[in-house]
Amino acid sequence: MSAVTTHAPAGGTRRALRLLRRQPLGVVAGAVVVLLVVAAVLAPVIAPFDPTAQQREDFLQLPGGQFLMGTDDLGRDIFSRVLYGARTSLLVAVCTLAVGGALGVALGVVSGYFAGGWIDTLLQRIMDTLMAIPGIVLLLFVAALLGPSIRNTVIALSLLVVPSFNRVARGEMLRIREELYVESARASGCSTWRILRHHGLPNLLAPILVVTSLMFAIVIIAESALSFLGIGTPPPTPSWGAMLSDGSRYMEIAPWMVVFPGGALTVGVLAFNLLGDALRDVFDPKQSR
């Protein structure tokens, strides 16, 4: 009788199964985020109507039939606008985190490596100033000063996220610069730039990834808030915040104008938050219970 040979799961499969057991909500949140990204990217294919096309004969149509989520006060298809609103929110979030994250990490790495010197003091006083200003006040000031546009919204939001990335990068760099491999690199005559590039930045990837996933939710909410106030994404570009602002005037007679964009915003923010918590526990076991 031949022996039955069993094969243990591969290393990647074991890690995936372990992650699924330890962070089931994180896995579900990751699936929701992927679905959200796919819907945003394929919005031109999925959306049944032009999100800006006005069909006056179909205004305030109930959800159902050809209008899955109904129509708004101008006869625009809400389902199509929710899909394109996801595209706007993710575009703003990605650009914001790319610009603000890169600047914050760069300043944090330099500040942490030269901690205690005048460079560190100057940079941290600037960060303290930005953090001392309430976020909504800073956003309103910059957005109102520059005017409503996607580019100006990204600039305003970038100033909001720079201090968060800076603090994380500086804290990690303070630890990394004391490691033996960094001391060895200094002793062997490596330049500061080479040390930061080959030893500093690679070891920052895990904490920066966690911060990025958590900041996604904050940026999406902030962008929606600016659009709700009319100083974010300009009309007629679809935005969840602008849709909530428009729908707030028709809450009694057309609640679906608020329910669907508000639900999409809630699900997206919750998914990014849960994903960020899961990534934090995976990359930093000290945070997990």
Secondary structure, 3 states (H helix, E strand, C coil): CCCCCCCCCCHHHHHHHHHHHHCHHHHHHHHHHHHHHHHHHCHHHHCCCCCCCCCHHHCCCCCECCECCCECCCCCEHHHHHHHHHHHHHHHHHHHHHHHHHHHHHHHHHHHHCCCCHHHHHHHHHHHHHHHCCHHHHHHHHHHHHCCCHHHHHHHHHHHHHHHHHHHHHHHHHHHCCCHHHHHHHHCCCCHHHHHHHHHCHHHHHHHHHHHHHHHHHHHHHHHHHHHHCCCCCCCCCCHHHHHHHHHHHCCCCCHHHHHHHHHHHHHHHHHHHHHHHHHHHHCHHHCC
